[in-house]
Amino acid sequence: MNHKAIYALYPQVVTVDDGTGAFDKDGNKVTIDMTAVNAWVYPNAYKDKRAKAYPSIADQLDLLYHGGMDTWKAVITAVKEEFPK
């Protein structure tokens, strides 16, 4: 079950239990449309993908020192183009 999607689509949900469902603050079960949950796309997914793809800070500093600003920009731009907003 995609908890992020449920919390994003159903702001009244405070608890999600994979075995029994989703519940509001009063413990009432909230009916979830799993088609909508499965279709939901995390709007900031590109940020997570970019963070994993960027070189470490040490490697970026090494790029700057040995290759200059243009080399560093080329590496960073390639990651941004691979994972656009």
Residue pairs with C-beta under 8 A, 6 or more apart in sequence:
1 16
1 18
1 37
2 37
2 38
2 40
3 16
4 40
4 42
5 36
5 37
5 38
5 40
5 42
6 13
6 16
6 22
6 32
6 37
7 13
7 16
8 40
9 33
9 36
9 37
9 40
10 22
10 30
10 32
12 24
12 25
12 30
13 22
13 23
13 24
13 30
14 23
14 24
14 25
15 22
15 23
16 22
16 23
17 23
20 29
21 29
21 30
21 32
22 29
22 30
22 32
23 29
23 30
24 30
46 83
46 84
46 85
49 83
50 79
50 80
50 83
53 79
53 82
53 83
54 60
54 76
54 79
55 63
55 75
60 72
60 75
60 76
63 71
63 72
63 75
64 71
64 72
